[in-house]
Amino acid sequence: MTPKQLKIARVHNRMKRNTLREAAFNNTLQISSMFESNTDLATMRKPFNKKFMKTWEQAFGEYVKGEWVAALETFEQFLVLKEGDKPATLIIDFMKENNM
């Protein structure tokens, strides 16, 4: 690609990101739905079984809703399924540090 084409592609990608961000902030888009509709994300998630995904979705959903005790318990159950998972560990650490 020429430098001009690269710049145009960057601008188009930025516009797409801005549109998605605005939709998410306005509650007109559920980001979680993209994990099923986006082919790259769907391919990336293939190695993980349904129990793994269901436990993560439950834990994160509880976290987003502010159900701290339930979220902490579910994230800890999740770590049994995938020991040492960095995102889950970081969320658990954050919750504990902030007495959530």
Gaussian input, Z-matrix of N, CA and C with variables (Angstrom, degrees):
# hf/3-21g

backbone

0 1
 N
 C     1     B1
 C     2     B2     1     A1
 N     3     B3     2     A2     1     D1
 C     4     B4     3     A3     2     D2
 C     5     B5     4     A4     3     D3
 N     6     B6     5     A5     4     D4
 C     7     B7     6     A6     5     D5
 C     8     B8     7     A7     6     D6
 N     9     B9     8     A8     7     D7
 C    10    B10     9     A9     8     D8
 C    11    B11    10    A10     9     D9
 N    12    B12    11    A11    10    D10
 C    13    B13    12    A12    11    D11
 C    14    B14    13    A13    12    D12
 N    15    B15    14    A14    13    D13
 C    16    B16    15    A15    14    D14
 C    17    B17    16    A16    15    D15
 N    18    B18    17    A17    16    D16
 C    19    B19    18    A18    17    D17
 C    20    B20    19    A19    18    D18
 N    21    B21    20    A20    19    D19
 C    22    B22    21    A21    20    D20
 C    23    B23    22    A22    21    D21
 N    24    B24    23    A23    22    D22
 C    25    B25    24    A24    23    D23
 C    26    B26    25    A25    24    D24
 N    27    B27    26    A26    25    D25
 C    28    B28    27    A27    26    D26
 C    29    B29    28    A28    27    D27
 N    30    B30    29    A29    28    D28
 C    31    B31    30    A30    29    D29
 C    32    B32    31    A31    30    D30
 N    33    B33    32    A32    31    D31
 C    34    B34    33    A33    32    D32
 C    35    B35    34    A34    33    D33
 N    36    B36    35    A35    34    D34
 C    37    B37    36    A36    35    D35
 C    38    B38    37    A37    36    D36
 N    39    B39    38    A38    37    D37
 C    40    B40    39    A39    38    D38
 C    41    B41    40    A40    39    D39
 N    42    B42    41    A41    40    D40
 C    43    B43    42    A42    41    D41
 C    44    B44    43    A43    42    D42
 N    45    B45    44    A44    43    D43
 C    46    B46    45    A45    44    D44
 C    47    B47    46    A46    45    D45
 N    48    B48    47    A47    46    D46
 C    49    B49    48    A48    47    D47
 C    50    B50    49    A49    48    D48
 N    51    B51    50    A50    49    D49
 C    52    B52    51    A51    50    D50
 C    53    B53    52    A52    51    D51
 N    54    B54    53    A53    52    D52
 C    55    B55    54    A54    53    D53
 C    56    B56    55    A55    54    D54
 N    57    B57    56    A56    55    D55
 C    58    B58    57    A57    56    D56
 C    59    B59    58    A58    57    D57
 N    60    B60    59    A59    58    D58
 C    61    B61    60    A60    59    D59
 C    62    B62    61    A61    60    D60
 N    63    B63    62    A62    61    D61
 C    64    B64    63    A63    62    D62
 C    65    B65    64    A64    63    D63
 N    66    B66    65    A65    64    D64
 C    67    B67    66    A66    65    D65
 C    68    B68    67    A67    66    D66
 N    69    B69    68    A68    67    D67
 C    70    B70    69    A69    68    D68
 C    71    B71    70    A70    69    D69
 N    72    B72    71    A71    70    D70
 C    73    B73    72    A72    71    D71
 C    74    B74    73    A73    72    D72
 N    75    B75    74    A74    73    D73
 C    76    B76    75    A75    74    D74
 C    77    B77    76    A76    75    D75
 N    78    B78    77    A77    76    D76
 C    79    B79    78    A78    77    D77
 C    80    B80    79    A79    78    D78
 N    81    B81    80    A80    79    D79
 C    82    B82    81    A81    80    D80
 C    83    B83    82    A82    81    D81
 N    84    B84    83    A83    82    D82
 C    85    B85    84    A84    83    D83
 C    86    B86    85    A85    84    D84
 N    87    B87    86    A86    85    D85
 C    88    B88    87    A87    86    D86
 C    89    B89    88    A88    87    D87
 N    90    B90    89    A89    88    D88
 C    91    B91    90    A90    89    D89
 C    92    B92    91    A91    90    D90
 N    93    B93    92    A92    91    D91
 C    94    B94    93    A93    92    D92
 C    95    B95    94    A94    93    D93
 N    96    B96    95    A95    94    D94
 C    97    B97    96    A96    95    D95
 C    98    B98    97    A97    96    D96
 N    99    B99    98    A98    97    D97
 C   100   B100    99    A99    98    D98
 C   101   B101   100   A100    99    D99
 N   102   B102   101   A101   100   D100
 C   103   B103   102   A102   101   D101
 C   104   B104   103   A103   102   D102
 N   105   B105   104   A104   103   D103
 C   106   B106   105   A105   104   D104
 C   107   B107   106   A106   105   D105
 N   108   B108   107   A107   106   D106
 C   109   B109   108   A108   107   D107
 C   110   B110   109   A109   108   D108
 N   111   B111   110   A110   109   D109
 C   112   B112   111   A111   110   D110
 C   113   B113   112   A112   111   D111
 N   114   B114   113   A113   112   D112
 C   115   B115   114   A114   113   D113
 C   116   B116   115   A115   114   D114
 N   117   B117   116   A116   115   D115
 C   118   B118   117   A117   116   D116
 C   119   B119   118   A118   117   D117
 N   120   B120   119   A119   118   D118
 C   121   B121   120   A120   119   D119
 C   122   B122   121   A121   120   D120
 N   123   B123   122   A122   121   D121
 C   124   B124   123   A123   122   D122
 C   125   B125   124   A124   123   D123
 N   126   B126   125   A125   124   D124
 C   127   B127   126   A126   125   D125
 C   128   B128   127   A127   126   D126
 N   129   B129   128   A128   127   D127
 C   130   B130   129   A129   128   D128
 C   131   B131   130   A130   129   D129
 N   132   B132   131   A131   130   D130
 C   133   B133   132   A132   131   D131
 C   134   B134   133   A133   132   D132
 N   135   B135   134   A134   133   D133
 C   136   B136   135   A135   134   D134
 C   137   B137   136   A136   135   D135
 N   138   B138   137   A137   136   D136
 C   139   B139   138   A138   137   D137
 C   140   B140   139   A139   138   D138
 N   141   B141   140   A140   139   D139
 C   142   B142   141   A141   140   D140
 C   143   B143   142   A142   141   D141
 N   144   B144   143   A143   142   D142
 C   145   B145   144   A144   143   D143
 C   146   B146   145   A145   144   D144
 N   147   B147   146   A146   145   D145
 C   148   B148   147   A147   146   D146
 C   149   B149   148   A148   147   D147
 N   150   B150   149   A149   148   D148
 C   151   B151   150   A150   149   D149
 C   152   B152   151   A151   150   D150
 N   153   B153   152   A152   151   D151
 C   154   B154   153   A153   152   D152
 C   155   B155   154   A154   153   D153
 N   156   B156   155   A155   154   D154
 C   157   B157   156   A156   155   D155
 C   158   B158   157   A157   156   D156
 N   159   B159   158   A158   157   D157
 C   160   B160   159   A159   158   D158
 C   161   B161   160   A160   159   D159
 N   162   B162   161   A161   160   D160
 C   163   B163   162   A162   161   D161
 C   164   B164   163   A163   162   D162
 N   165   B165   164   A164   163   D163
 C   166   B166   165   A165   164   D164
 C   167   B167   166   A166   165   D165
 N   168   B168   167   A167   166   D166
 C   169   B169   168   A168   167   D167
 C   170   B170   169   A169   168   D168
 N   171   B171   170   A170   169   D169
 C   172   B172   171   A171   170   D170
 C   173   B173   172   A172   171   D171
 N   174   B174   173   A173   172   D172
 C   175   B175   174   A174   173   D173
 C   176   B176   175   A175   174   D174
 N   177   B177   176   A176   175   D175
 C   178   B178   177   A177   176   D176
 C   179   B179   178   A178   177   D177
 N   180   B180   179   A179   178   D178
 C   181   B181   180   A180   179   D179
 C   182   B182   181   A181   180   D180
 N   183   B183   182   A182   181   D181
 C   184   B184   183   A183   182   D182
 C   185   B185   184   A184   183   D183
 N   186   B186   185   A185   184   D184
 C   187   B187   186   A186   185   D185
 C   188   B188   187   A187   186   D186
 N   189   B189   188   A188   187   D187
 C   190   B190   189   A189   188   D188
 C   191   B191   190   A190   189   D189
 N   192   B192   191   A191   190   D190
 C   193   B193   192   A192   191   D191
 C   194   B194   193   A193   192   D192
 N   195   B195   194   A194   193   D193
 C   196   B196   195   A195   194   D194
 C   197   B197   196   A196   195   D195
 N   198   B198   197   A197   196   D196
 C   199   B199   198   A198   197   D197
 C   200   B200   199   A199   198   D198
 N   201   B201   200   A200   199   D199
 C   202   B202   201   A201   200   D200
 C   203   B203   202   A202   201   D201
 N   204   B204   203   A203   202   D202
 C   205   B205   204   A204   203   D203
 C   206   B206   205   A205   204   D204
 N   207   B207   206   A206   205   D205
 C   208   B208   207   A207   206   D206
 C   209   B209   208   A208   207   D207
 N   210   B210   209   A209   208   D208
 C   211   B211   210   A210   209   D209
 C   212   B212   211   A211   210   D210
 N   213   B213   212   A212   211   D211
 C   214   B214   213   A213   212   D212
 C   215   B215   214   A214   213   D213
 N   216   B216   215   A215   214   D214
 C   217   B217   216   A216   215   D215
 C   218   B218   217   A217   216   D216
 N   219   B219   218   A218   217   D217
 C   220   B220   219   A219   218   D218
 C   221   B221   220   A220   219   D219
 N   222   B222   221   A221   220   D220
 C   223   B223   222   A222   221   D221
 C   224   B224   223   A223   222   D222
 N   225   B225   224   A224   223   D223
 C   226   B226   225   A225   224   D224
 C   227   B227   226   A226   225   D225
 N   228   B228   227   A227   226   D226
 C   229   B229   228   A228   227   D227
 C   230   B230   229   A229   228   D228
 N   231   B231   230   A230   229   D229
 C   232   B232   231   A231   230   D230
 C   233   B233   232   A232   231   D231
 N   234   B234   233   A233   232   D232
 C   235   B235   234   A234   233   D233
 C   236   B236   235   A235   234   D234
 N   237   B237   236   A236   235   D235
 C   238   B238   237   A237   236   D236
 C   239   B239   238   A238   237   D237
 N   240   B240   239   A239   238   D238
 C   241   B241   240   A240   239   D239
 C   242   B242   241   A241   240   D240
 N   243   B243   242   A242   241   D241
 C   244   B244   243   A243   242   D242
 C   245   B245   244   A244   243   D243
 N   246   B246   245   A245   244   D244
 C   247   B247   246   A246   245   D245
 C   248   B248   247   A247   246   D246
 N   249   B249   248   A248   247   D247
 C   250   B250   249   A249   248   D248
 C   251   B251   250   A250   249   D249
 N   252   B252   251   A251   250   D250
 C   253   B253   252   A252   251   D251
 C   254   B254   253   A253   252   D252
 N   255   B255   254   A254   253   D253
 C   256   B256   255   A255   254   D254
 C   257   B257   256   A256   255   D255
 N   258   B258   257   A257   256   D256
 C   259   B259   258   A258   257   D257
 C   260   B260   259   A259   258   D258
 N   261   B261   260   A260   259   D259
 C   262   B262   261   A261   260   D260
 C   263   B263   262   A262   261   D261
 N   264   B264   263   A263   262   D262
 C   265   B265   264   A264   263   D263
 C   266   B266   265   A265   264   D264
 N   267   B267   266   A266   265   D265
 C   268   B268   267   A267   266   D266
 C   269   B269   268   A268   267   D267
 N   270   B270   269   A269   268   D268
 C   271   B271   270   A270   269   D269
 C   272   B272   271   A271   270   D270
 N   273   B273   272   A272   271   D271
 C   274   B274   273   A273   272   D272
 C   275   B275   274   A274   273   D273
 N   276   B276   275   A275   274   D274
 C   277   B277   276   A276   275   D275
 C   278   B278   277   A277   276   D276
 N   279   B279   278   A278   277   D277
 C   280   B280   279   A279   278   D278
 C   281   B281   280   A280   279   D279
 N   282   B282   281   A281   280   D280
 C   283   B283   282   A282   281   D281
 C   284   B284   283   A283   282   D282
 N   285   B285   284   A284   283   D283
 C   286   B286   285   A285   284   D284
 C   287   B287   286   A286   285   D285
 N   288   B288   287   A287   286   D286
 C   289   B289   288   A288   287   D287
 C   290   B290   289   A289   288   D288
 N   291   B291   290   A290   289   D289
 C   292   B292   291   A291   290   D290
 C   293   B293   292   A292   291   D291
 N   294   B294   293   A293   292   D292
 C   295   B295   294   A294   293   D293
 C   296   B296   295   A295   294   D294
 N   297   B297   296   A296   295   D295
 C   298   B298   297   A297   296   D296
 C   299   B299   298   A298   297   D297

   B1=1.4628
   B2=1.5328
   B3=1.2958
   B4=1.4589
   B5=1.5268
   B6=1.3299
   B7=1.4661
   B8=1.5273
   B9=1.3342
   B10=1.4672
   B11=1.5267
   B12=1.3366
   B13=1.4643
   B14=1.5264
   B15=1.3334
   B16=1.4649
   B17=1.5258
   B18=1.3209
   B19=1.4704
   B20=1.5235
   B21=1.3216
   B22=1.4630
   B23=1.5271
   B24=1.3280
   B25=1.4650
   B26=1.5301
   B27=1.3245
   B28=1.4735
   B29=1.5242
   B30=1.3183
   B31=1.4640
   B32=1.5280
   B33=1.3209
   B34=1.4690
   B35=1.5213
   B36=1.3281
   B37=1.4709
   B38=1.5209
   B39=1.3350
   B40=1.4674
   B41=1.5173
   B42=1.3171
   B43=1.4632
   B44=1.5307
   B45=1.3445
   B46=1.4602
   B47=1.5328
   B48=1.3422
   B49=1.4670
   B50=1.5168
   B51=1.3251
   B52=1.4647
   B53=1.5255
   B54=1.3271
   B55=1.4622
   B56=1.5305
   B57=1.3349
   B58=1.4653
   B59=1.5260
   B60=1.3272
   B61=1.4664
   B62=1.5262
   B63=1.3150
   B64=1.4680
   B65=1.5233
   B66=1.3312
   B67=1.4630
   B68=1.5273
   B69=1.3321
   B70=1.4696
   B71=1.5215
   B72=1.3238
   B73=1.4647
   B74=1.5217
   B75=1.3237
   B76=1.4655
   B77=1.5259
   B78=1.3269
   B79=1.4642
   B80=1.5170
   B81=1.3331
   B82=1.4621
   B83=1.5269
   B84=1.3298
   B85=1.4579
   B86=1.5183
   B87=1.3112
   B88=1.4561
   B89=1.5212
   B90=1.3214
   B91=1.4577
   B92=1.5239
   B93=1.3264
   B94=1.4632
   B95=1.5253
   B96=1.3281
   B97=1.4657
   B98=1.5228
   B99=1.3097
   B100=1.4608
   B101=1.5304
   B102=1.3251
   B103=1.4555
   B104=1.5268
   B105=1.2974
   B106=1.4581
   B107=1.5230
   B108=1.3276
   B109=1.4597
   B110=1.5302
   B111=1.3198
   B112=1.4606
   B113=1.5276
   B114=1.3374
   B115=1.4691
   B116=1.5272
   B117=1.3235
   B118=1.4718
   B119=1.5255
   B120=1.3247
   B121=1.4645
   B122=1.5229
   B123=1.3228
   B124=1.4688
   B125=1.5264
   B126=1.3134
   B127=1.4700
   B128=1.5208
   B129=1.3076
   B130=1.4610
   B131=1.5315
   B132=1.3204
   B133=1.4630
   B134=1.5193
   B135=1.3219
   B136=1.4619
   B137=1.5351
   B138=1.3300
   B139=1.4729
   B140=1.5336
   B141=1.3153
   B142=1.4559
   B143=1.5293
   B144=1.3367
   B145=1.4632
   B146=1.5306
   B147=1.3350
   B148=1.4693
   B149=1.5291
   B150=1.3340
   B151=1.4657
   B152=1.5236
   B153=1.3055
   B154=1.4573
   B155=1.5305
   B156=1.3450
   B157=1.4600
   B158=1.5231
   B159=1.3306
   B160=1.4640
   B161=1.5331
   B162=1.3240
   B163=1.4677
   B164=1.5186
   B165=1.3435
   B166=1.4682
   B167=1.5286
   B168=1.3281
   B169=1.4632
   B170=1.5271
   B171=1.3177
   B172=1.4683
   B173=1.5286
   B174=1.3295
   B175=1.4629
   B176=1.5202
   B177=1.3220
   B178=1.4570
   B179=1.5182
   B180=1.3244
   B181=1.4646
   B182=1.5203
   B183=1.3211
   B184=1.4722
   B185=1.5206
   B186=1.3146
   B187=1.4648
   B188=1.5318
   B189=1.3253
   B190=1.4674
   B191=1.5322
   B192=1.3337
   B193=1.4616
   B194=1.5269
   B195=1.3308
   B196=1.4633
   B197=1.5201
   B198=1.3153
   B199=1.4682
   B200=1.5261
   B201=1.3494
   B202=1.4615
   B203=1.5275
   B204=1.3104
   B205=1.4629
   B206=1.5267
   B207=1.3170
   B208=1.4675
   B209=1.5305
   B210=1.3328
   B211=1.4654
   B212=1.5231
   B213=1.3195
   B214=1.4653
   B215=1.5281
   B216=1.3241
   B217=1.4744
   B218=1.5252
   B219=1.3230
   B220=1.4637
   B221=1.5259
   B222=1.3402
   B223=1.4662
   B224=1.5315
   B225=1.3264
   B226=1.4565
   B227=1.5316
   B228=1.3287
   B229=1.4737
   B230=1.5295
   B231=1.3162
   B232=1.4588
   B233=1.5232
   B234=1.3279
   B235=1.4609
   B236=1.5254
   B237=1.3250
   B238=1.4641
   B239=1.5336
   B240=1.3383
   B241=1.4659
   B242=1.5271
   B243=1.3238
   B244=1.4656
   B245=1.5286
   B246=1.3005
   B247=1.4571
   B248=1.5229
   B249=1.3294
   B250=1.4592
   B251=1.5104
   B252=1.3349
   B253=1.4559
   B254=1.5226
   B255=1.3177
   B256=1.4675
   B257=1.5329
   B258=1.3500
   B259=1.4658
   B260=1.5277
   B261=1.3281
   B262=1.4670
   B263=1.5192
   B264=1.3243
   B265=1.4684
   B266=1.5246
   B267=1.3246
   B268=1.4683
   B269=1.5292
   B270=1.3235
   B271=1.4691
   B272=1.5282
   B273=1.3258
   B274=1.4740
   B275=1.5266
   B276=1.3217
   B277=1.4644
   B278=1.5210
   B279=1.3364
   B280=1.4577
   B281=1.5245
   B282=1.3277
   B283=1.4600
   B284=1.5278
   B285=1.3251
   B286=1.4633
   B287=1.5201
   B288=1.3416
   B289=1.4699
   B290=1.5327
   B291=1.3247
   B292=1.4574
   B293=1.5292
   B294=1.3288
   B295=1.4547
   B296=1.5172
   B297=1.3096
   B298=1.4630
   B299=1.5145
   A1=109.19
   A2=113.27
   A3=118.67
   A4=108.97
   A5=117.81
   A6=119.51
   A7=112.90
   A8=116.24
   A9=119.50
   A10=110.88
   A11=117.37
   A12=121.38
   A13=111.01
   A14=116.05
   A15=119.77
   A16=111.30
   A17=115.53
   A18=119.73
   A19=110.79
   A20=116.61
   A21=120.65
   A22=110.40
   A23=116.48
   A24=120.63
   A25=110.67
   A26=117.46
   A27=120.38
   A28=111.19
   A29=116.80
   A30=120.97
   A31=109.92
   A32=117.62
   A33=121.00
   A34=110.85
   A35=117.01
   A36=120.33
   A37=111.28
   A38=116.82
   A39=120.52
   A40=110.51
   A41=117.27
   A42=120.93
   A43=110.67
   A44=117.33
   A45=121.01
   A46=110.63
   A47=116.59
   A48=120.33
   A49=111.08
   A50=116.60
   A51=120.18
   A52=111.21
   A53=116.79
   A54=121.10
   A55=110.56
   A56=116.23
   A57=120.23
   A58=111.60
   A59=116.57
   A60=120.63
   A61=110.88
   A62=116.54
   A63=120.19
   A64=111.11
   A65=117.17
   A66=120.65
   A67=110.47
   A68=116.47
   A69=119.96
   A70=110.57
   A71=117.59
   A72=121.03
   A73=112.57
   A74=116.75
   A75=121.19
   A76=112.63
   A77=116.71
   A78=123.41
   A79=113.45
   A80=116.62
   A81=119.42
   A82=110.94
   A83=116.41
   A84=121.79
   A85=108.51
   A86=116.35
   A87=121.48
   A88=106.45
   A89=116.62
   A90=121.04
   A91=110.42
   A92=116.90
   A93=119.75
   A94=112.27
   A95=117.93
   A96=119.84
   A97=111.55
   A98=117.49
   A99=120.78
   A100=111.40
   A101=116.93
   A102=119.79
   A103=111.44
   A104=117.68
   A105=121.16
   A106=111.58
   A107=117.80
   A108=120.33
   A109=113.16
   A110=118.18
   A111=121.77
   A112=109.04
   A113=117.08
   A114=120.31
   A115=112.39
   A116=118.30
   A117=120.11
   A118=110.83
   A119=116.12
   A120=119.52
   A121=111.37
   A122=117.34
   A123=120.59
   A124=110.68
   A125=117.26
   A126=121.26
   A127=110.61
   A128=116.22
   A129=121.26
   A130=111.41
   A131=117.50
   A132=122.37
   A133=113.76
   A134=118.47
   A135=122.06
   A136=114.56
   A137=120.12
   A138=119.43
   A139=114.68
   A140=118.38
   A141=121.29
   A142=111.11
   A143=116.43
   A144=120.28
   A145=112.16
   A146=115.48
   A147=120.95
   A148=112.44
   A149=117.25
   A150=119.45
   A151=110.09
   A152=116.67
   A153=122.24
   A154=110.23
   A155=115.87
   A156=120.72
   A157=111.66
   A158=116.52
   A159=120.31
   A160=110.62
   A161=116.52
   A162=119.99
   A163=110.38
   A164=116.98
   A165=119.92
   A166=110.40
   A167=116.82
   A168=120.83
   A169=111.10
   A170=116.41
   A171=119.79
   A172=110.10
   A173=116.59
   A174=120.49
   A175=111.25
   A176=116.20
   A177=119.48
   A178=111.34
   A179=116.75
   A180=120.40
   A181=111.64
   A182=116.21
   A183=120.38
   A184=110.45
   A185=116.14
   A186=121.19
   A187=110.43
   A188=116.40
   A189=121.20
   A190=111.17
   A191=117.23
   A192=121.54
   A193=112.43
   A194=117.00
   A195=120.07
   A196=113.15
   A197=117.08
   A198=121.33
   A199=107.65
   A200=114.89
   A201=122.02
   A202=113.86
   A203=117.69
   A204=120.29
   A205=110.43
   A206=115.97
   A207=120.72
   A208=110.42
   A209=116.70
   A210=120.58
   A211=110.86
   A212=116.59
   A213=120.34
   A214=110.71
   A215=116.32
   A216=120.20
   A217=111.29
   A218=116.56
   A219=120.11
   A220=111.01
   A221=117.88
   A222=119.58
   A223=110.52
   A224=117.00
   A225=119.52
   A226=110.84
   A227=117.81
   A228=120.96
   A229=109.87
   A230=115.52
   A231=120.80
   A232=110.67
   A233=116.94
   A234=120.26
   A235=112.00
   A236=117.41
   A237=119.98
   A238=109.25
   A239=116.13
   A240=121.01
   A241=111.94
   A242=116.38
   A243=120.55
   A244=108.33
   A245=114.19
   A246=120.89
   A247=110.71
   A248=115.05
   A249=120.61
   A250=115.28
   A251=119.13
   A252=121.66
   A253=109.64
   A254=116.41
   A255=121.29
   A256=113.27
   A257=119.93
   A258=118.17
   A259=112.99
   A260=117.14
   A261=119.84
   A262=110.69
   A263=116.57
   A264=120.48
   A265=110.86
   A266=116.88
   A267=120.07
   A268=111.44
   A269=116.90
   A270=120.20
   A271=110.24
   A272=116.61
   A273=120.31
   A274=110.01
   A275=116.71
   A276=120.36
   A277=111.31
   A278=116.72
   A279=121.43
   A280=110.82
   A281=116.17
   A282=120.77
   A283=110.78
   A284=116.62
   A285=120.27
   A286=111.84
   A287=116.46
   A288=121.08
   A289=111.68
   A290=116.32
   A291=120.98
   A292=112.34
   A293=116.34
   A294=122.13
   A295=113.21
   A296=115.71
   A297=120.40
   A298=109.46
   D1=146.24
   D2=177.22
   D3=-77.61
   D4=161.50
   D5=177.45
   D6=-55.52
   D7=-36.93
   D8=178.78
   D9=-65.74
   D10=-42.03
   D11=178.81
   D12=-65.14
   D13=-38.84
   D14=177.33
   D15=-62.30
   D16=-42.82
   D17=179.23
   D18=-63.65
   D19=-42.83
   D20=178.66
   D21=-61.93
   D22=-42.92
   D23=178.84
   D24=-62.76
   D25=-41.53
   D26=178.30
   D27=-62.78
   D28=-41.51
   D29=179.38
   D30=-64.45
   D31=-43.56
   D32=179.15
   D33=-63.05
   D34=-42.99
   D35=178.37
   D36=-64.23
   D37=-39.86
   D38=177.62
   D39=-63.07
   D40=-40.68
   D41=178.98
   D42=-64.23
   D43=-41.20
   D44=177.33
   D45=-61.87
   D46=-45.04
   D47=179.11
   D48=-61.65
   D49=-43.13
   D50=179.79
   D51=-63.01
   D52=-40.76
   D53=178.52
   D54=-63.18
   D55=-45.51
   D56=178.44
   D57=-63.23
   D58=-42.89
   D59=179.94
   D60=-61.67
   D61=-45.69
   D62=179.28
   D63=-62.51
   D64=-41.67
   D65=179.06
   D66=-63.28
   D67=-40.02
   D68=179.10
   D69=-65.92
   D70=-43.93
   D71=-179.55
   D72=-67.91
   D73=-28.10
   D74=179.51
   D75=-91.53
   D76=5.84
   D77=-179.86
   D78=59.10
   D79=29.63
   D80=175.04
   D81=-99.78
   D82=-1.25
   D83=178.40
   D84=-141.22
   D85=130.24
   D86=173.10
   D87=-93.83
   D88=113.02
   D89=-178.61
   D90=-54.99
   D91=-37.49
   D92=-178.13
   D93=-59.12
   D94=-28.48
   D95=179.55
   D96=-67.02
   D97=-24.45
   D98=179.50
   D99=-67.49
   D100=-25.33
   D101=-179.48
   D102=-67.71
   D103=-17.32
   D104=177.26
   D105=-103.30
   D106=-31.77
   D107=-175.57
   D108=-88.94
   D109=-26.70
   D110=-179.48
   D111=-82.78
   D112=121.41
   D113=-174.36
   D114=-63.70
   D115=-37.69
   D116=179.05
   D117=-64.45
   D118=-45.44
   D119=179.28
   D120=-66.20
   D121=-38.70
   D122=179.21
   D123=-63.83
   D124=-41.34
   D125=178.11
   D126=-64.73
   D127=-41.62
   D128=-179.86
   D129=-62.74
   D130=-32.59
   D131=-176.68
   D132=-85.86
   D133=-9.75
   D134=-174.79
   D135=-52.29
   D136=-41.33
   D137=-175.71
   D138=-66.21
   D139=-12.03
   D140=-173.88
   D141=-97.60
   D142=134.20
   D143=-177.44
   D144=-78.86
   D145=171.85
   D146=-175.33
   D147=-64.35
   D148=-38.60
   D149=179.84
   D150=-63.70
   D151=-41.79
   D152=176.97
   D153=-57.55
   D154=-51.58
   D155=-177.44
   D156=-66.48
   D157=-40.83
   D158=-178.83
   D159=-64.61
   D160=-41.44
   D161=-179.97
   D162=-65.45
   D163=-43.13
   D164=178.51
   D165=-62.35
   D166=-47.35
   D167=-178.62
   D168=-61.36
   D169=-39.46
   D170=178.68
   D171=-65.81
   D172=-47.53
   D173=-178.92
   D174=-60.82
   D175=-46.99
   D176=-178.20
   D177=-67.89
   D178=-37.71
   D179=177.30
   D180=-61.99
   D181=-42.36
   D182=177.38
   D183=-64.16
   D184=-39.59
   D185=179.38
   D186=-62.43
   D187=-48.08
   D188=-178.74
   D189=-62.74
   D190=-35.59
   D191=-179.92
   D192=-77.73
   D193=-8.11
   D194=-179.34
   D195=83.37
   D196=16.82
   D197=177.09
   D198=-87.72
   D199=75.04
   D200=-167.83
   D201=-61.88
   D202=-46.03
   D203=-177.44
   D204=-63.17
   D205=-47.66
   D206=179.66
   D207=-63.60
   D208=-42.45
   D209=-179.51
   D210=-62.02
   D211=-44.56
   D212=-179.69
   D213=-60.95
   D214=-45.28
   D215=178.73
   D216=-61.69
   D217=-43.40
   D218=-177.37
   D219=-70.39
   D220=-38.52
   D221=176.10
   D222=-63.15
   D223=-37.11
   D224=177.87
   D225=-67.77
   D226=-35.66
   D227=173.73
   D228=-64.52
   D229=-37.93
   D230=179.29
   D231=-61.67
   D232=-39.09
   D233=-179.47
   D234=-65.22
   D235=-21.84
   D236=174.00
   D237=-68.71
   D238=-35.91
   D239=179.64
   D240=-74.49
   D241=-35.73
   D242=179.76
   D243=-139.37
   D244=85.65
   D245=-177.66
   D246=-58.44
   D247=134.58
   D248=176.84
   D249=77.92
   D250=12.15
   D251=179.45
   D252=-58.42
   D253=119.87
   D254=-173.66
   D255=-63.58
   D256=-49.43
   D257=179.90
   D258=-59.51
   D259=-44.43
   D260=179.63
   D261=-63.98
   D262=-41.98
   D263=179.87
   D264=-63.02
   D265=-42.48
   D266=179.54
   D267=-64.20
   D268=-41.05
   D269=179.00
   D270=-65.51
   D271=-43.92
   D272=178.50
   D273=-60.68
   D274=-46.83
   D275=179.21
   D276=-59.76
   D277=-44.13
   D278=179.03
   D279=-60.57
   D280=-44.91
   D281=-179.07
   D282=-62.91
   D283=-42.61
   D284=-179.44
   D285=-68.27
   D286=-41.22
   D287=178.90
   D288=-62.31
   D289=-30.69
   D290=-176.48
   D291=-104.22
   D292=16.84
   D293=177.85
   D294=49.38
   D295=47.90
   D296=-179.24
   D297=-92.64

